[in-house]
C-alpha cells in the first residue's frame, strides 16, 4: 500500500436536520456523544495497528472532520480524536486539517481550541446570505450570524476558510444568487468557495414537498440552474477563484488537498465513524478496496465495542472497470486525468466520441479533461465510462 493517506472523521450529530439533507446524521442525540467518540477512538486505534503492520508508519496528508456538524458537539471530543490520530498515525507537519462548522453552533471557544490543536482549515456552511432562502433550507442561522461566524474565525486566526453556498433554492432568483456570490467574494474574501446545486433527495422534506406540491414555491428548472452555474464560474474565475473541481473554486495554492484525494484513484483515504467511506488496503494480501462503515450510530457503537464486523466491501472491479473509474473520477478535476496508452485504448471509442461532441479535450499535459460545456453536463459525460 502507498504510505500516503487521507483521513475522514464522520461526526454524525446536528442541532437540527436541514430540509434538504440526506447525509447520515442525527439531531438531538446528545446522549450518544460519549459512547460514539469512545467507539471512534477504538476504531482508529485498532485500524492503525493493522495499517502500520501492512505499510509501516503511514504519512497522513490530510484530515477532515465532517458531518453532520462537528461544531455542534463539545470541542473536547474533537480534540481527543485528533490526539488519538496523532498517537497512532504519522501526520505530516504540513498536513491539511479541516473542520466543518455551522454559523449557528460556532463559538469562540471552539475556534480557539481547535486552532490551537492544529486544525488549519475551516469549511463554513453558509449556504445563502438571503434570510428567506435560509428559512426554506431549514437552516438555524441567518445572514448576520453567518457573517459573524466568518469574522469569528478570522479573529481567532484562521487563515484558510472555505464558504459553502447552495444554488437552485426554491424562489431563488439569479439576482439573489449573484448577490450571495458578490458579498462572499468582495466582502468576505475567503480562500476557497464551494457552490452546490440543490439536490432533491428521496426521504427528505424537500422531496416530499416537491412531489406532493405541498409548498406553494416556484422551483427553478434545470436550464435556469445551469445558467447560474455558468455565471458563477465566470464571475469567480474573473475574481481570482478559478474552478479546480466540479463544484470547488479556490485562490491559487488553496485547493483542498482532501477534496482532490477523492478523485484520484492513485491515492488512499480511510473514513472513521458511522457511515464513513474508504478506499485503501485494509488486509494483507488483498488489493485496495472501497468499503464503508455501518450507517446506524447505535449499531456502529455496538459493533465496535463487541469487536464485530462493522465494514462492508464493494465488489472488486475488473481491470477495465478500474480504468473507467479512474477516468470518471479524474474528470471531476479541471486538470483532468492522465492515461497511459493501454488505458486510453480501452476507452478509445468513448473518448473520441466525447471529443467530437466538444465535451472532452486533451490539455497541454496530454490529460483528458472536461471542456467548459462538458463540465456543465458532467454526470452525463462521466456516465460513458462507468
C-alpha positions in Angstrom: 0.0 0.0 0.0 1.1 3.6 -0.8 2.0 5.0 2.6 0.3 8.4 1.9 -3.1 8.6 3.5 -6.0 11.0 3.9 -8.3 10.5 6.9 -12.0 11.4 7.2 -13.7 11.6 10.6 -17.5 11.5 10.5 -19.3 13.4 13.2 -23.0 12.3 12.7 -24.6 14.9 15.0 -26.5 18.1 14.2 -28.6 20.6 16.1 -31.3 20.1 13.5 -31.7 18.2 10.3 -32.0 20.6 7.3 -34.9 20.2 5.0 -32.7 19.1 2.0 -30.2 16.9 3.9 -29.9 13.2 3.3 -26.5 12.8 4.9 -26.1 10.2 7.7 -26.7 12.4 10.7 -29.0 12.7 13.7 -30.3 15.7 15.7 -31.0 15.7 19.5 -28.8 12.6 20.3 -26.5 14.3 22.8 -26.7 11.2 25.0 -24.7 9.3 22.3 -21.8 11.8 22.2 -19.6 10.0 24.8 -20.2 6.4 23.6 -19.8 7.4 20.0 -16.5 9.1 20.5 -15.3 6.2 22.6 -16.1 3.8 19.8 -14.5 6.2 17.3 -11.2 6.1 19.2 -11.3 2.3 19.4 -11.8 2.1 15.6 -8.9 4.5 15.0 -6.5 2.6 17.3 -7.3 -0.9 16.0 -7.2 0.2 12.4 -3.9 2.0 12.8 -2.4 -1.2 14.2 -3.4 -3.1 11.1 -2.3 -0.3 8.7 1.0 0.2 10.3 1.8 -3.6 10.1 0.9 -3.5 6.4 2.8 -0.4 5.4 5.0 0.8 8.3 4.3 4.2 9.7 1.8 5.9 7.4 2.1 9.6 6.5 -1.2 11.4 6.7 -1.5 14.3 4.2 -5.0 15.5 5.3 -7.6 15.1 8.0 -11.2 16.2 7.5 -13.8 16.4 10.3 -17.1 16.3 8.5 -20.7 15.6 9.3 -23.2 16.3 10.5 -21.9 19.3 12.2 -18.6 19.0 14.0 -19.0 22.4 15.7 -22.3 21.2 17.3 -20.5 18.8 19.7 -18.4 19.7 22.7 -14.9 20.6 21.3 -13.3 18.2 23.8 -14.4 15.3 21.8 -12.8 16.6 18.6 -9.6 17.4 20.5 -9.4 13.9 21.9 -10.0 12.4 18.5 -7.2 14.5 17.0 -4.9 13.5 19.8 -5.7 9.8 19.1 -4.9 10.3 15.4 -1.5 11.8 16.3 -0.7 9.0 18.7 -1.5 6.3 16.1 -0.6 7.8 12.7 2.3 10.0 11.5 0.5 13.2 10.5 2.7 15.4 8.2 3.8 18.7 9.7 2.2 20.4 6.7 -1.0 18.3 6.6 -4.2 20.0 5.8 -6.5 19.5 8.8 -10.1 20.7 8.2 -13.2 21.0 10.2 -16.8 21.7 9.0 -18.7 24.2 11.1 -22.1 26.0 11.0 -22.7 29.6 11.9 -25.3 28.8 14.5 -23.1 26.5 16.6 -19.6 28.0 16.1 -18.2 29.6 19.2 -15.0 31.5 20.2 -14.1 28.6 22.4 -14.5 26.0 19.7 -12.4 28.1 17.2 -9.6 28.9 19.7 -9.2 25.4 21.0 -9.3 23.6 17.7 -6.9 26.0 16.0 -4.5 25.5 18.9 -4.8 21.8 18.4 -3.7 22.0 14.8 -6.8 22.5 12.7 -5.7 24.8 9.9 -8.7 24.9 7.5 -12.4 25.6 8.1 -15.4 24.9 5.9 -18.3 27.2 6.9 -21.8 26.1 6.0 -23.2 29.5 4.8 -25.5 28.1 2.0 -27.1 31.5 1.4 -27.0 35.1 2.6 -30.7 35.6 1.9 -32.7 35.1 5.1 -35.8 33.9 3.3 -33.7 31.2 1.5 -32.1 30.1 4.7 -35.6 29.6 6.2 -36.7 27.5 3.3 -33.5 25.4 3.6 -34.3 24.8 7.3 -31.1 26.4 8.5 -30.8 27.7 12.1 -28.8 30.8 11.3 -29.5 34.0 9.4 -27.2 36.1 7.2 -26.0 38.2 10.1 -25.0 35.1 12.1 -23.1 33.8 9.0 -21.1 37.0 8.7 -20.4 37.0 12.5 -19.2 33.4 12.3 -16.8 34.2 9.5 -15.4 37.2 11.4 -15.1 35.0 14.5 -12.9 32.5 12.5 -10.7 35.3 11.1 -10.3 37.0 14.5 -9.3 33.6 16.0 -6.5 33.4 13.5 -7.9 31.2 10.8 -6.0 31.7 7.5 -7.8 29.2 5.3 -11.6 29.3 5.2 -14.0 27.8 2.7 -17.5 29.2 2.3 -20.2 26.8 1.1 -23.1 28.1 -1.0 -26.2 26.4 -2.4 -28.0 27.5 -5.6 -31.3 26.4 -7.1 -33.2 27.1 -3.9 -37.0 27.4 -4.3 -37.9 31.0 -5.1 -34.3 31.9 -5.5 -33.6 34.4 -8.3 -30.4 34.9 -10.3 -30.1 38.4 -8.7 -30.2 36.8 -5.2 -27.5 34.2 -6.2 -25.4 36.9 -7.7 -25.7 39.0 -4.5 -24.6 36.0 -2.4 -21.5 35.5 -4.6 -20.6 39.2 -4.7 -20.8 39.5 -0.9 -18.7 36.4 -0.3 -16.1 37.4 -2.9 -15.8 41.1 -2.4 -16.6 41.5 1.3 -15.5 38.2 2.9 -12.7 37.2 0.6 -12.3 33.5 1.8 -9.5 31.3 0.4 -12.0 28.8 -1.0 -15.6 28.7 -2.2 -17.8 25.6 -2.8 -21.1 26.0 -4.7 -23.5 23.1 -4.9 -26.7 22.8 -6.8 -29.6 21.9 -4.5 -30.3 18.2 -4.9 -33.8 16.9 -4.1 -33.0 13.6 -2.4 -35.6 10.9 -1.6 -36.6 10.7 2.1 -36.0 14.4 2.7 -38.8 17.0 3.4 -37.8 18.8 0.2 -38.5 15.6 -1.8 -41.9 15.2 -0.2 -42.8 18.9 -0.6 -41.9 18.9 -4.3 -43.5 15.6 -5.1 -46.8 16.4 -3.3 -46.8 20.1 -4.2 -47.5 20.9 -0.6 -45.4 24.1 -0.7 -46.5 26.9 -3.0 -43.0 27.5 -4.2 -41.5 28.2 -7.6 -38.8 25.6 -8.2 -36.0 26.7 -10.6 -35.8 24.4 -13.6 -32.6 22.7 -14.7 -31.7 25.1 -17.5 -32.1 28.1 -15.2 -29.9 26.5 -12.6 -27.3 25.6 -15.2 -27.2 29.2 -16.3 -26.4 30.2 -12.8 -23.5 27.8 -12.6 -22.1 29.2 -15.9 -22.4 32.7 -14.4 -20.8 31.6 -11.2 -17.8 30.0 -12.9 -17.2 33.2 -15.0 -17.6 35.5 -12.0 -15.4 33.5 -9.7 -12.7 33.0 -12.2 -12.6 36.7 -13.0 -12.1 37.4 -9.3 -9.2 35.0 -8.8 -11.2 31.9 -7.8 -10.6 29.5 -10.7 -12.5 26.3 -10.6 -10.3 23.2 -9.8 -13.1 20.7 -9.4 -16.8 20.4 -10.5 -18.1 22.4 -7.5 -15.0 23.9 -6.0 -13.1 27.2 -6.6 -10.0 28.4 -4.8 -7.4 31.1 -4.7 -4.1 29.9 -6.0 -2.5 27.5 -3.5 -5.7 26.9 -1.5 -7.2 24.0 -3.4 -8.3 21.4 -0.9 -5.8 18.5 -0.5 -8.5 16.4 1.0 -11.1 17.1 -1.7 -8.8 16.3 -4.6 -7.8 13.0 -2.9 -11.3 11.5 -3.5 -11.0 12.0 -7.3 -7.5 10.5 -7.7 -7.6 6.7 -7.7 -3.8 6.5 -7.1 -4.4 8.0 -3.6 -5.7 6.3 -0.4 -8.2 7.5 2.1 -9.9 6.0 5.1 -13.0 7.0 7.0 -13.7 6.6 10.6 -17.1 6.7 12.2 -20.6 5.6 11.3 -21.3 5.6 7.5 -17.7 6.7 6.7 -16.3 5.6 3.3 -12.8 4.4 2.5 -10.6 3.4 -0.4 -7.4 1.7 0.6 -5.9 -1.7 1.6 -7.2 -2.9 4.9 -6.0 -6.5 5.0 -2.7 -8.2 4.0 -2.5 -9.8 0.6 -5.6 -8.1 -0.9 -5.9 -5.2 -3.3 -7.2 -1.8 -2.4 -10.9 -1.8 -2.0 -13.8 0.6 -1.5 -15.6 0.0 1.8 -17.9 1.8 4.2 -18.9 1.5 7.8 -22.4 0.6 9.2 -24.6 3.6 8.9 -26.6 3.4 12.2 -24.9 5.3 15.1 -26.3 2.7 17.6 -25.1 -0.3 15.5 -21.7 1.3 14.9 -21.1 1.8 18.7 -22.3 -1.8 19.5 -20.3 -3.4 16.7 -17.1 -1.6 17.6 -17.4 -2.3 21.3 -18.1 -6.0 20.6 -15.3 -6.3 18.1 -17.8 -7.3 15.4 -17.7 -6.7 11.6 -18.7 -3.1 11.0 -17.4 -2.6 7.4 -19.0 -3.5 4.1 -16.9 -4.0 1.0 -17.7 -3.3 -2.6 -17.2 -5.8 -5.4 -13.7 -5.9 -6.8 -13.7 -4.2 -10.2 -12.2 -5.9 -13.2 -9.2 -4.1 -14.9 -11.4 -2.3 -17.4 -13.8 -1.1 -14.7 -10.9 0.1 -12.7 -9.7 2.3 -15.6 -13.3 3.5 -16.2 -13.4 4.5 -12.5 -10.1 6.3 -12.8 -11.4 8.3 -15.8 -14.8 9.3 -14.5 -13.5 10.3 -11.1 -10.5 12.1 -12.6 -12.7 14.1 -14.9 -14.1 16.0 -11.9 -10.8 17.8 -11.7 -10.2 20.6 -14.2 -6.6 19.3 -14.7 -8.2 16.1 -15.9 -6.7 12.6 -15.7 -3.6 11.2 -17.3 -3.9 7.8 -19.0 -1.1 5.5 -20.3 -1.7 4.4 -23.9 -3.0 1.0 -22.9 -5.6 2.6 -20.6 -6.7 5.1 -23.3 -7.1 2.3 -25.9 -9.6 0.5 -23.6 -11.9 3.6 -23.9 -10.8 4.9 -27.2 -14.3 4.9 -28.7 -15.9 6.7 -25.8 -13.1 9.3 -25.6 -13.1 10.1 -29.3 -16.9 10.4 -29.3 -16.8 12.9 -26.4 -14.1 14.9 -28.0 -16.1 15.0 -31.2 -19.1 16.3 -29.2 -16.9 19.0 -27.6 -17.4 17.6 -24.1 -13.8 16.3 -23.5 -10.5 17.7 -24.6 -6.8 16.8 -24.3 -4.9 19.5 -22.5 -1.3 20.6 -22.7 -0.2 17.9 -20.3 -2.0 15.3 -22.6 -4.5 14.7 -19.8 -8.1 14.2 -20.9 -10.3 16.8 -19.2 -13.9 18.1 -19.5 -14.4 21.2 -21.6 -16.5 24.0 -20.1 -19.5 22.6 -21.9 -18.7 19.1 -20.6 -18.4 20.4 -17.1 -22.0 21.7 -17.3 -23.3 18.2 -18.0 -20.5 16.4 -16.1 -22.7 13.5 -14.9 -23.8 12.6 -18.4 -20.2 12.7 -19.7 -18.8 10.6 -16.8 -21.5 8.0 -17.2 -19.9 7.0 -20.5 -17.0 5.5 -18.5 -19.0 3.6 -15.8 
